[in-house]
Amino acid sequence: MVHGGHFPSFGPARYRQLIESANEGICVIANGCFTLVNHQLCQMAGCTQEEMLGQSVFRFSDPRDEALLRTNHQKRLSGQADELRYAARMVVQDCSVRWWEIGGVAIDWHGQRATLNFITDVTERRAAEEQLQLAANVFPHANEGIILTDDKGTILDVNDAFCRITGYTRDEAVGQTPRLLHSGRHGAEFYQALWRQLTAQGFWQGEIWNRHKSGDIYAESLSIRAVPGPNGTVHQYVALFSDITDRKKMEEEIHRLAYHDPLTNLPNRRLLIDRLHMAIAVARRNGEHGALMFIDLDNFKEVNDNYGHETGDALLMEVAHRLKQCLREADTVARFGGDEFVAMFPLLGQDAALARQASEVLAHKVQIALGLPHNLAMAEHRSPGSIGIALFDGDSEVVELMQAADHAMYQAKQAGRNCIREFASA
């Protein structure tokens, strides 16, 4: 402290080595200008000593904090604030704003009052403090669930939204790992890929299925970020997530409506064509053959005319059920509308003759299933089908293949219905 208006003497030569070896910025300010600066302060300001010496300290002050800087400098000169240490924003040579924490004492500099100042760049610390304050404000009030873990993945804390979404209390979660929420829907390779990206990039974002405490499965939109420690290694992980189960259900319903017949829930024309493209690609790769069948119900119009459309719809749903029972795992049956169904049978083998025989066996199986009686509106009704077959391989074109199967089906109808015909190219 300074007493009675007398200030300690400061000799630059005497203290030069001490000043230059310091880890913080040191300067002498007299008449508001830098009259001594050390190398560390020059690095902080982005200037050389020649560029700083003689310059006004207020040249570097941020306009928002210039009044604070001037006031505290005057207090220091008067000896009233030797214990004062404060932070102010400064605009350095590259025009970036840095936070400098400034402390110092009043001294006698060649017979005039001056200040000896000790300056530390605390920009990163201020940013960290702001982030911590923001996190402290956000953590309890966020709508997203938040999980804080250590570097080993052990849960250190969770917020109220976590408890609301998962059903677990804070006490039940702390000390556990996020495996507490695993639904079993994702294999080990999913989590391995997640951790590879998190380790390499420090961040992962995606969708995941987890399990509520009650056992219900729910969908999450999840992001995980690694929080580095002072030495640059991972110190903690922060995960933010929200429940998107309703959105996923809506997406699934939209997808179902886009690719499935609303009455029978069979694939529609769009989905069948997509699968047909894939089946031809597989046939090309493996040298396989397959068959496409167009199926048109006989006597369906009579059902609608005699019993009404509700009974007709019931018949179509029953036909869809019977057709699905004729399928193998790789097969597809679709409804194109009205009383027209299409079945695709890939993977019938590499030999064309054997594939043709297999397609005929499958067609007869379908014919038998359709020929069984239906009990409609208290009456027995039979509605067999006319079936057209077109074989395909890796060289087939989807449009031509569908036209061929459709043509064969009309040949079956013209032959007296309840018949099977195979398309034969000229």
MARTIVO-857771 format. One record per residue (C-alpha): x, y, z. Coordinates in steps of 0.001 Angstrom, whole numbers, plus 524288, in hexadecimal, padded with zeros to 5 digits. Example, Ala and Ser with C-alpha at 12.3 -4.5 7.8 and 13.67 -1.06 7.14 Angstrom:
east=8300C&north=7EE6C&up=81E78
east=83566&north=7FBDC&up=81BE4
This chain:
east=80000&north=80000&up=80000
east=8040C&north=80E29&up=7FDD2
east=8031D&north=817AC&up=80931
east=8038B&north=82675&up=80A2D
east=80429&north=828BC&up=7FB9D
east=811D8&north=822D1&up=7FA40
east=813C4&north=81848&up=7EFEA
east=81E16&north=80D93&up=7EF50
east=82949&north=8100C&up=7E605
east=82A48&north=8074E&up=7DA1B
east=836BB&north=80601&up=7D23B
east=834ED&north=7FFBF&up=7C4D7
east=842B1&north=7FA6E&up=7C3BE
east=841FA&north=7F433&up=7D10A
east=835A0&north=7EC87&up=7CE15
east=836D8&north=7EA15&up=7BF63
east=83AC9&north=7DBC0&up=7C097
east=82FEB&north=7D903&up=7CA4B
east=825C6&north=7DF7C&up=7C191
east=829E9&north=7D874&up=7B53A
east=829C5&north=7CB13&up=7BBBC
east=81BD5&north=7CCC3&up=7C0EA
east=810C8&north=7C43A&up=7BBC3
east=8071E&north=7CF73&up=7BC02
east=806F4&north=7DC72&up=7B517
east=80DAC&north=7E77C&up=7BC63
east=80DB1&north=7F5D3&up=7B8EF
east=80FF3&north=80346&up=7BE8B
east=805E6&north=80D95&up=7BAFE
east=80973&north=81BE2&up=7BCBA
east=8011C&north=82712&up=7B7E6
east=7F7D8&north=81CDC&up=7B27B
east=80244&north=8170C&up=7A967
east=80A6E&north=80AB9&up=7A968
east=81836&north=80E25&up=7AD95
east=81C98&north=80039&up=7B051
east=81718&north=7F379&up=7AB07
east=81C4E&north=7E5B5&up=7ABFA
east=81CA0&north=7DB69&up=7A13E
east=81118&north=7D3E4&up=7A6BA
east=8081D&north=7DFCA&up=7A5FB
east=80C7B&north=7E271&up=79810
east=8088D&north=7D49C&up=7945F
east=7FB56&north=7D67F&up=79AE2
east=7F912&north=7E322&up=79353
east=7FEA0&north=7DDFA&up=78684
east=80856&north=7E94E&up=785BE
east=816D1&north=7EB96&up=786B9
east=81C89&north=7F35B&up=791F5
east=81F59&north=7FE8D&up=78894
east=81119&north=7FECE&up=78461
east=80C35&north=7FF44&up=7926F
east=815A4&north=80899&up=798FE
east=81052&north=8166B&up=7995B
east=802B1&north=811E4&up=79577
east=7F6EB&north=81557&up=79DCC
east=7F1DB&north=809C6&up=7A574
east=7E435&north=80E22&up=7A17F
east=7E798&north=80B83&up=79356
east=7E565&north=7FD1D&up=796A8
east=7D94D&north=7FED8&up=79F12
east=7CC52&north=7F9AA&up=79A6A
east=7C279&north=8050A&up=79A2C
east=7B9AC&north=7FD51&up=7A336
east=7C3F7&north=7FCF9&up=7ADE3
east=7CBBE&north=80982&up=7AB74
east=7C4F9&north=810E9&up=7B687
east=7C7EF&north=805B3&up=7BFE0
east=7D62A&north=805A7&up=7BBA2
east=7D7B3&north=81462&up=7BD79
east=7D107&north=81470&up=7CAC8
east=7D933&north=80948&up=7D031
east=7E5BD&north=80F04&up=7CAAA
east=7E323&north=81BCA&up=7D1F3
east=7E014&north=81461&up=7DE6E
east=7ECD3&north=80D18&up=7DD1D
east=7F487&north=819AB&up=7DAD4
east=7EEF9&north=81F81&up=7E72C
east=7F306&north=813A7&up=7EF1C
east=7E4D7&north=81057&up=7F24B
east=7E42D&north=80378&up=7EB14
east=7F0CF&north=7FBF0&up=7ECC6
east=7E907&north=7EF9D&up=7EFDA
east=7DFD0&north=7F16C&up=7E45F
east=7E02D&north=7E706&up=7D9CA
east=7D5E2&north=7E7A5&up=7CF48
east=7D300&north=7E29E&up=7C17B
east=7D0B8&north=7EB29&up=7B594
east=7CF00&north=7E8C7&up=7A717
east=7DA39&north=7ED0B&up=79E6A
east=7DB1D&north=7EDB1&up=78F9C
east=7E850&north=7E850&up=78B84
east=7EFF8&north=7E9F6&up=77EF0
east=7E81C&north=7E018&up=776D8
east=7DB7C&north=7E703&up=77B10
east=7D70B&north=7DB90&up=78360
east=7D17E&north=7DE58&up=790DA
east=7D8DD&north=7D869&up=79C35
east=7D615&north=7D8BD&up=7AABA
east=7E19F&north=7DDEC&up=7B2B3
east=7E1D6&north=7DCAA&up=7C161
east=7E970&north=7E84F&up=7C6A2
east=7EFBB&north=7EA63&up=7D3D3
east=7FA7F&north=7F393&up=7D822
east=7FFF8&north=7FDE7&up=7E113
east=8034B&north=80C5C&up=7E05F
east=811DD&north=80F2D&up=7DF16
east=81B41&north=81A72&up=7DD80
east=82066&north=81A80&up=7CF9B
east=82B5E&north=82448&up=7CDC9
east=824D3&north=82DD3&up=7D6F8
east=8170F&north=82C63&up=7D1C3
east=80B91&north=82441&up=7D5A5
east=80993&north=817CA&up=7CDD8
east=803E6&north=80A51&up=7CF58
east=80AA0&north=7FD36&up=7CEB6
east=800A1&north=7F3B3&up=7C910
east=7FFE9&north=7E4F0&up=7C8CF
east=7F731&north=7DFDA&up=7BDED
east=7F207&north=7D22F&up=7BB1C
east=7EA21&north=7CE25&up=7AF2B
east=7DE05&north=7C790&up=7B4D3
east=7D605&north=7C6B1&up=7A848
east=7D502&north=7B7E8&up=7A871
east=7D1F1&north=7B7BA&up=7B6EC
east=7C729&north=7C1E1&up=7B521
east=7C16E&north=7BA08&up=7A9E4
east=7C1C1&north=7ADB6&up=7B22E
east=7BB55&north=7B4D7&up=7BD80
east=7B0C4&north=7B9F9&up=7B472
east=7AE8C&north=7AC5B&up=7AF12
east=7ADB0&north=7A6EC&up=7BCCB
east=7A420&north=7B187&up=7C0A4
east=79C2F&north=7AF0C&up=7B471
east=79C54&north=7A083&up=7B732
east=79843&north=7A2F6&up=7C53F
east=78CB5&north=7AAF8&up=7C06D
east=7890D&north=7A1AB&up=7B572
east=78B13&north=794B6&up=7BC78
east=77F00&north=794BF&up=7C541
east=77601&north=79B9E&up=7BB8E
east=77964&north=79533&up=7AE8C
east=76ECB&north=78DCB&up=7A75E
east=7792A&north=7843D&up=7A295
east=77E37&north=77997&up=7AB52
east=78C4D&north=77BF9&up=7AF86
east=7960C&north=771CE&up=7B44E
east=7A368&north=77589&up=7B9B6
east=7AD4A&north=76A73&up=7BAE9
east=7BB8D&north=7694C&up=7BE65
east=7C5B2&north=764FA&up=7B479
east=7C26C&north=756A5&up=7B743
east=7B3E4&north=7589B&up=7B480
east=7AF1D&north=7583F&up=7C291
east=7A37C&north=7614A&up=7C462
east=7A6BA&north=76CEB&up=7CD14
east=79A07&north=77471&up=7CBBA
east=78D41&north=77518&up=7C436
east=782E3&north=77F99&up=7C323
east=77446&north=77F64&up=7C583
east=7713B&north=77D30&up=7B71E
east=77971&north=770C0&up=7B789
east=77118&north=76BBD&up=7C2B2
east=76487&north=76F64&up=7BBA4
east=7687C&north=768C3&up=7AEE7
east=76ED2&north=75C64&up=7B460
east=766EB&north=75A20&up=7C0B8
east=77332&north=758F0&up=7C912
east=775C8&north=761E5&up=7D49A
east=782A8&north=76901&up=7D607
east=786C0&north=75FF5&up=7E120
east=783EA&north=75406&up=7D896
east=78BFE&north=75957&up=7CD4F
east=797F9&north=75F38&up=7D401
east=7A2D5&north=7552D&up=7D4FB
east=79D42&north=74D0E&up=7C9E8
east=7A136&north=74DD0&up=7BB8D
east=79875&north=750E9&up=7AFE3
east=79766&north=74228&up=7ADD7
east=78C86&north=74386&up=7B7C8
east=7841B&north=7481A&up=7AC5F
east=7880F&north=73E3F&up=7A1E7
east=77C57&north=738BB&up=79AC5
east=782F5&north=72D1E&up=79456
east=77F32&north=7320B&up=786CF
east=78D21&north=735D2&up=7834E
east=7981A&north=72C11&up=781E2
east=7A5F5&north=72D81&up=786E2
east=7AA72&north=732D4&up=779BC
east=7A14D&north=73E9A&up=77B54
east=7A77D&north=742A1&up=78836
east=7B532&north=73FB3&up=78339
east=7B304&north=748E6&up=777BB
east=7AD7B&north=75337&up=780F7
east=7B97A&north=752C2&up=789BA
east=7C2D8&north=752CE&up=77E2D
east=7BD0A&north=75F85&up=77946
east=7BC25&north=7655D&up=786F0
east=7CA76&north=76221&up=78983
east=7CF1A&north=76714&up=77C41
east=7C6BE&north=77352&up=77B22
east=7C25B&north=77633&up=788FF
east=7B425&north=7764C&up=784A5
east=7A95E&north=76CE4&up=78096
east=79B6F&north=76FA9&up=77C6D
east=790AA&north=766A5&up=777EE
east=78470&north=75F1F&up=77B7F
east=78402&north=753FA&up=7851F
east=779CF&north=74B20&up=78B4E
east=77A46&north=74A72&up=79A2D
east=77226&north=743FC&up=7A4C3
east=769C7&north=74B34&up=7AEC7
east=76A21&north=7467E&up=7BCD9
east=75C9C&north=740CB&up=7BA66
east=76222&north=7384A&up=7AF8A
east=75C4A&north=7400C&up=7A453
east=76540&north=742CC&up=798D2
east=7664E&north=750DD&up=79450
east=76E01&north=75812&up=789CA
east=777E5&north=762B2&up=78CF1
east=77E9D&north=76D39&up=7853D
east=78BCA&north=76D0C&up=78C10
east=79838&north=77522&up=78B94
east=7A461&north=7724A&up=7939D
east=7AFFE&north=77B54&up=79519
east=7BD1F&north=778EB&up=79B8C
east=7C15C&north=7836F&up=7A53B
east=7D038&north=784FB&up=7A579
east=7D78E&north=7873A&up=7B211
east=7E2F2&north=79090&up=7B494
east=7ECDA&north=78748&up=7AE50
east=7E49B&north=78542&up=7A218
east=7E023&north=77765&up=7A546
east=7D1BE&north=77426&up=7A6F9
east=7CD06&north=77859&up=7B44A
east=7BE63&north=775FB&up=7B328
east=7B38C&north=772FD&up=7A97A
east=7A6E3&north=77A8B&up=7A81C
east=79B2C&north=77451&up=7A155
east=78EC1&north=77B84&up=79D62
east=782DD&north=77422&up=798A6
east=7747A&north=775BD&up=795D4
east=76979&north=76BF0&up=7945B
east=765B8&north=76AE4&up=785F0
east=75D15&north=75ECE&up=78705
east=750E9&north=765D4&up=7822A
east=7586C&north=76B55&up=776AA
east=75DD9&north=75DEE&up=7733B
east=7503D&north=75803&up=773CD
east=74B49&north=762A4&up=76AC4
east=75697&north=76050&up=76160
east=753D4&north=751BB&up=76184
east=74570&north=75422&up=75EBC
east=748A0&north=75D6B&up=75392
east=75206&north=75352&up=74E22
east=747D1&north=748A0&up=74F82
east=73DA9&north=750B1&up=74861
east=7476C&north=753E0&up=73DA4
east=74B8D&north=745CD&up=73B65
east=7400A&north=73D64&up=73F8A
east=73219&north=73B27&up=73B6A
east=72953&north=74112&up=74601
east=71F35&north=7361B&up=74570
east=7279D&north=729DB&up=745A6
east=73447&north=72FE0&up=74ADB
east=73B6B&north=728C1&up=73FF2
east=7464C&north=72FD5&up=7389A
east=740FD&north=73891&up=72DD5
east=745B5&north=73A54&up=71FF2
east=75086&north=743C6&up=723FC
east=7568E&north=73AA4&up=72E0B
east=7557C&north=72EAF&up=7254C
east=75C91&north=735AE&up=71A3F
east=7676C&north=739AD&up=723B3
east=768E6&north=72B97&up=72829
east=7685D&north=726B7&up=71A2D
east=773C4&north=72F8E&up=71691
east=77B73&north=729E9&up=72201
east=777C5&north=71BE8&up=71E66
east=77CA0&north=71DCD&up=71074
east=7895C&north=723A1&up=715A5
east=78B38&north=717B2&up=71E6D
east=78801&north=70EB1&up=7130A
east=79247&north=715AD&up=70ACB
east=79C74&north=71443&up=71572
east=799A2&north=705FC&up=718AC
east=794F0&north=700C9&up=70B98
east=78781&north=6FDE6&up=71179
east=77A0B&north=6FCFC&up=70B69
east=76D09&north=70131&up=71105
east=75EB5&north=70243&up=70D83
east=754A1&north=70D2E&up=70D77
east=7463E&north=70974&up=70E6B
east=73A9B&north=711FD&up=70B5D
east=72E3C&north=70CF2&up=71208
east=7208B&north=71188&up=70EDA
east=714FF&north=70CAB&up=716CC
east=70A16&north=7063C&up=70F2D
east=6FBF5&north=70984&up=7128E
east=6FFC7&north=714C2&up=71B7C
east=6F61E&north=71E18&up=71528
east=6EB09&north=714FF&up=718F8
east=6EEBA&north=71652&up=7274E
east=6EDFA&north=7251C&up=726D6
east=6E141&north=724CD&up=71F14
east=6DA74&north=71A92&up=7277E
east=6DFCD&north=71D48&up=73525
east=6E506&north=72B35&up=734F8
east=6F25A&north=7315E&up=735BC
east=6F48C&north=72E36&up=74410
east=6F377&north=71FC8&up=740FA
east=6FC4A&north=721DB&up=73535
east=70672&north=7282B&up=73E02
east=7058D&north=71CAE&up=7475B
east=70819&north=71374&up=73BFA
east=7140D&north=71B35&up=737C4
east=719AD&north=71ABD&up=7457E
east=71775&north=70C13&up=74609
east=71E1D&north=70A53&up=738D5
east=729A1&north=7125D&up=73D8B
east=72AC6&north=70997&up=74973
east=72AA7&north=6FD41&up=7412F
east=734B6&north=70292&up=737BB
east=73E04&north=7060E&up=742B6
east=73D25&north=6F807&up=74790
east=7422F&north=6F38A&up=73A4A
east=74E80&north=6FBC1&up=73B36
east=75C49&north=6F85A&up=73EF0
east=76474&north=701E8&up=746F2
east=76A86&north=70868&up=73AFA
east=75DA5&north=7099D&up=7337D
east=7549A&north=71556&up=73269
east=74622&north=7166F&up=72F95
east=74028&north=723AA&up=72C8F
east=732D6&north=72935&up=7295A
east=73261&north=7320D&up=71D8F
east=7244E&north=73631&up=71FA9
east=716D2&north=73072&up=71D4D
east=717B7&north=721B3&up=71CDA
east=7256D&north=72138&up=71729
east=730C1&north=71B99&up=71EE5
east=73EEB&north=7197D&up=71B0F
east=7486F&north=70FC6&up=72105
east=7571A&north=70FAF&up=71F23
east=75EF6&north=7034A&up=72155
east=76DBB&north=705BC&up=72062
east=7788D&north=6FBF0&up=722D5
east=772FE&north=6F094&up=71B0D
east=78072&north=6EB9A&up=71764
east=78AA1&north=6ED53&up=70CE4
east=78502&north=6E32F&up=7038E
east=77A4C&north=6E933&up=6FB14
east=772D6&north=6DC7B&up=6F91A
east=77293&north=6D962&up=70790
east=76E86&north=6E75C&up=70A80
east=7631B&north=6E5E1&up=70115
east=75ED3&north=6D95C&up=707D5
east=75FCD&north=6DFEF&up=71526
east=75780&north=6EB68&up=7106F
east=74D0E&north=6E203&up=70BA4
east=74CC5&north=6DB26&up=718D9
east=74B3B&north=6E846&up=71FBD
east=74088&north=6EC69&up=71646
east=738CB&north=6DFF2&up=718DF
east=73A5F&north=6E240&up=72784
east=73499&north=6EFE4&up=725C3
east=729C3&north=6EA83&up=71D22
east=725D5&north=6E078&up=72760
east=725B1&north=6EAB8&up=73233
east=71D12&north=6F3D2&up=72A56
east=713EE&north=6E8FD&up=72643
east=70FB0&north=6E5B3&up=73415
east=7020E&north=6EAA1&up=73786
east=6FF97&north=6F74A&up=73EE8
east=6F485&north=6F934&up=74894
east=6EEE4&north=70669&up=744E6
east=6E26F&north=70C73&up=74A3B
east=6DD5E&north=6FF42&up=74EFC
east=6E004&north=6F928&up=7419A
east=6EAF5&north=6F137&up=73BD8
east=6F22F&north=6F78E&up=7309C
east=6FD7B&north=6F360&up=72805
east=7065E&north=6FD2C&up=721A7
east=711CA&north=6F632&up=71B10
east=71C21&north=6FDC3&up=713C2
east=721F9&north=6FEDD&up=7064E
east=730BF&north=6FE8A&up=7074B
east=73AE5&north=70367&up=6FDA2
east=7494A&north=70022&up=6FF57
east=75556&north=706B1&up=6F9BF
east=762E7&north=701BE&up=6FD18
east=76E08&north=70B53&up=6FF42
east=77CBF&north=70B48&up=70097
east=78768&north=71567&up=70216
east=78543&north=71AD1&up=6F46F
east=776B0&north=71D70&up=6F637
east=770B8&north=72B16&up=6F5D1
east=76646&north=72E53&up=6FFDF
east=75C6F&north=734A0&up=6F692
east=75D7F&north=729DE&up=6EC68
east=75CB1&north=71F59&up=6F6E3
east=75030&north=724FD&up=6FC9A
east=74A23&north=72632&up=6EF1E
east=74D93&north=71803&up=6EC61
east=74755&north=712FE&up=6F8F3
east=73B4C&north=71B7A&up=6F69F
east=73A02&north=71633&up=6E8B4
east=73AF8&north=70823&up=6ED9E
east=73053&north=70AF1&up=6F7A8
east=726F5&north=70F9B&up=6ED07
east=729F0&north=70348&up=6E55C
east=725F3&north=6FB7B&up=6F16B
east=7190E&north=702E4&up=6F276
east=7163E&north=700EC&up=6E414
east=718E1&north=6F267&up=6E5C9
east=70D24&north=6F135&up=6EEB5
east=71205&north=6F6E9&up=6FBA7
east=717AD&north=6EF7F&up=7072E
east=72303&north=6ECA0&up=6FE2D
east=731B2&north=6EE42&up=6FE50
east=7391F&north=6F351&up=6F29F
east=7478C&north=6F631&up=6F0EA
east=74C1C&north=7011F&up=6E811
east=75358&north=6FBFF&up=6DC59
east=75B0F&north=705BD&up=6D43E
east=7599A&north=704BE&up=6C58E
